[in-house]
Amino acid sequence: MKIYHYETISSTNAEAKRMILNGARDGVFLAKQQTAGRGRLGRSFFSENGIFMSMIVPPDKISFDPGFLTSAAAVAVCRAITEKGFSVGIKWVNDLLLDGKKICGILTEAVSLGAETLAYVVGIGVNVGETAFPADIRDIAAALPLDEKEKNDLVFRILLHLESAFTESKDSLLIYLKERSTVLGKKIRYYGAQEGEGVALGLDANGGLVVMTEENEEITLTGGEISVRTK
């Protein structure tokens, strides 16, 4: 698999999508800095220092429904960071936390031409090294204290675990997701397609978050955002 390196780029996901439309069906895109990184729901993504990477994933390379791709990527990155000696957890559906603070976000996008899905792009941003976070996220974001050599080793481990996770059984991935979840058993607020509060009970067979609402109704969230309630 070819790896493309950039000092600065607007967005590794945007570059990967451009390459797919130009015929590429594999490749990894790595940047030292992004100027227009995006998170889920179109939000901007802090991209000052860390690992900013995107991988092209052809549809025939994954052994599960593509809707589970973000969850599988979260497992892969969590395993890689854990191997570096950090105890991290997965906040449904696409964030990794260290000591309750976000260190990683994942954004998965499909690239289609008409009714045909050409490939998927899995974008991963990991905060690494000395990082001056903006005031609005300073209390909720953190970075892994790794030097350049260790940072490169983490990139290598993430790529290995991604390749492995894409062909792993969904049941095995779900077990890991449940073990590493930072939200199961806790009171949450959910918003997006549905809004309300409840208790996160578990994950369904497709990685959806099963919630018991305040109205004692059991629902399954397949998208949107959640926050853990502390009161």
Protein Blocks (a to p, Z undefined) as FASTA:
>chain_A
ZZdddfbdfblklmmmmmmmnopabdcdddfbdfkbccehhiacdffbccdddddddfkl
pcbdfklmmmmmmmmmmmmmmmnopacddddfkbcceehiafbdcddddddehjbcfbdc
ddddddedjddddfklmmmgccddddfklmmmmmmmmmmmmmmmmmpcfklmmmmmmmmp
ckgopacddehjbgcddddfbdcfkopacdddfkopacddfedjddddfZZ
